[in-house]
Amino acid sequence: MKKLLHVLLASLLALLCVTQTCAARDFPQQARRGDMQAYRYPLMKIGERVYRLAAGSYLYNQQNLIIMPASLNIQTAPVMYLLDTSGDLSRIWLLTREEAAQHPLVK
């Protein structure tokens, strides 16, 4: 009985992990697609424009975890981003290859 309980628990945990991995991120409808380039903090260059990070802005990595801008170790990355009412960056999502293919750049 105990063995069966362990197997069921392990199966449930595996199912939860697979569900989290396969879950697609939903981006706000107002979010824009761009390619972010390394720049100097608190400024971020997306495409040809340079934006300032808003106070309280969030930067999400490919696993949808919040990261600090100083921890970025990339030169360029495909992103979805959201601007606040003053035109500053309020949210940035680093995209996986699959997400970048689903949300192509609009020229």
Sequence and secondary structure as in RCSB ss.txt:
>XXXX:A:sequence
MKKLLHVLLASLLALLCVTQTCAARDFPQQARRGDMQAYRYPLMKIGERVYRLAAGSYLYNQQNLIIMPASLNIQ
TAPVMYLLDTSGDLSRIWLLTREEAAQHPLVK
>XXXX:A:secstr
 HHHHHHHHHHHHHHHHHHHHH      TT EEEEEE   TTEEEETTEEEEEEEEEEEE TTS EE GGG   S
EEEEEEEE TTS EEEEEE  HHHHHHS    
